[in-house]
Amino acid sequence: MAGGALIGAGGTRAELYEAHTTSFVAVICLVAASGGLIFGYDIGISGGVTSMDDFLHKFFPVVLRHKDYESKDADYCKYNNEGLTSFTSSLYLAALLASLVASVVTTRFGRRPSMLLGGASFLIGATLNATAVNLAMLILGRIMLGVGVGFANQAVPLYLSEMAPPKLRGALNIMFQLATTIGILVANLINYGTDKISVWGWRLSLGLAAVPATLLFVGSLCLPDTPNSLIERGQLDRGRDLLEKVRGTKNVEIEFEDIVEASEKAKAIKHPFRNISRRRYRPQLVMSILIPLFQQLTGINAIMFYAPVLFRSIGFGGNASLYSAVITGAVNVLSTLVSIATVDKWGRRALFLEGGIQMFIAQVVIGIILGEKFGGTKQLSKGFSVLVVIVICIYVSSFAWSWGPLGWLVPSEIYPLEIRSAGQSITVSVNMLFTFVIGQAFLAMLCHFRYGIFLFFAGWVLVMSSFIFFFLPETKGVPIEEMTNVWRKHWFWSRFVPSEDEKSVQLGENGKKLHG
Ligand SMILES: OC[C@H]1O[C@](O)(CO)[C@@H](O)[C@@H]1O
């Protein structure tokens, strides 16, 4: 296996690219930050808002009555209400559909229009939510935010990886996730503050999403499209000029030629989704589906969406539960930094496996504490409440240095160019689909499974860790162009990937012979 960072030390062409860190890179980081921030803000804001009594009083009075007056035995079911879950999860269904449209817009018209559309729908969504007078306005606002997430999540990571100097590509990829976690934390902090503003505090929480939305909108108005996108759309001269500007040097010939060649190859693929379903791409197809699916089945969004509701369900006061959500949010951010620092040293597998073991233990411990000490007429004592928060933090930290960032990084680095856009779309869509499913099902599952919900997710963590152990080869330091060899040498995947000899004459997707 070749050593080094993303491009390795294997004498690849990418190592010959000349690139300086220009002020463009700083601006790019800002765009990344605003794209990820809004995504995270939307994830984090709904749980706190739906645990606020003023908000419930306005839109979900039934939940408020149920929570305050009904049977003590129904602790786990306090917040189980379809409207409430639709408020949270409608966003992700919209994001799923929008990300499919976005992949077409991003390819045909460029990365910038997608980011602009994303920013604009975020702004509309935030305005609708902040001024909502009825449930329909509220849900419509969430749907518009979802459209924004779909466009931004599709276009921003692509924008970043194309604008960034190759050496910064991996780091910037994780930056998007880091910004997401910061967005969640900011949302938790804002909820903690606005909860104290009687009657309209929730409006402020929902409306403040407009701040990062404006940043993304104005940012993408002022930014150029990527050289890759211009070249792909036939504007070779403009693409080259821009590449020189972004890289801070006139010496961009090699990278320029590579982009031209890559975009020609990509254009020759008429049916990207049919292409990725060919036998030789089976490992990538399986990973593009299972990695985002498993990321959501860790149960992370049960905590991210519903931490305040969960903490209130198990007996915390309103303030304590929002406060605890701030703590888990902070742990999430700090642990993502751990991932950035170690992913290229320890490798992906080590982080996945360590994270899996830690998550499994934490979930089983939470299940046992709640099973033994809470429910029916039993209330959680102060000591055990603190213990639950600590164990949830242990769980969140392990997610944040494993499945959180790696759930995006690993899929993005295993696709060869000819299946990259299709693979990336599948990953984003599957992630959104299962974020939606968990958002929609969690409160009902909590009500029916009670403390067993944590054991349910622990079971999945066991399954996904075994999957990583047996089926995911290490991709640390492997240049993207050499990735196929990793599958070729794998005990299981080698049966799907043709050897170099067989590859020299391949059948193209239309039955034509291709050389390569
Ligand atoms: O940091 C936690 C967040 O990260 C994600 O997994 C995205 O990568 C979200 O689904 C989750 O809410």
The ligand as an SDF file (V2000), in Angstrom:
LIG
                    3D

 12 12  0  0  0  0  0  0  0  0999 V2000
  -22.7660   14.8910   14.3600 O   0  0  0  0  0  0  0  0  0  0  0  0
  -23.9150   14.1380   14.1760 C   0  0  0  0  0  0  0  0  0  0  0  0
  -24.5040   14.3420   12.8310 C   0  0  0  0  0  0  0  0  0  0  0  0
  -23.6720   13.8660   11.8430 O   0  0  0  0  0  0  0  0  0  0  0  0
  -24.4380   13.2020   10.8590 C   0  0  0  0  0  0  0  0  0  0  0  0
  -24.2610   11.8350   10.9990 O   0  0  0  0  0  0  0  0  0  0  0  0
  -24.0410   13.6710    9.5080 C   0  0  0  0  0  0  0  0  0  0  0  0
  -22.8060   13.1850    9.1920 O   0  0  0  0  0  0  0  0  0  0  0  0
  -25.8490   13.5260   11.1400 C   0  0  0  0  0  0  0  0  0  0  0  0
  -26.7580   12.6000   10.6410 O   0  0  0  0  0  0  0  0  0  0  0  0
  -25.7960   13.6470   12.6110 C   0  0  0  0  0  0  0  0  0  0  0  0
  -26.8700   14.3420   13.1090 O   0  0  0  0  0  0  0  0  0  0  0  0
  1  2  1  0
  2  3  1  0
  3  4  1  0
  3 11  1  0
  4  5  1  0
  5  6  1  0
  5  7  1  0
  5  9  1  0
  7  8  1  0
  9 10  1  0
  9 11  1  0
 11 12  1  0
M  END
$$$$
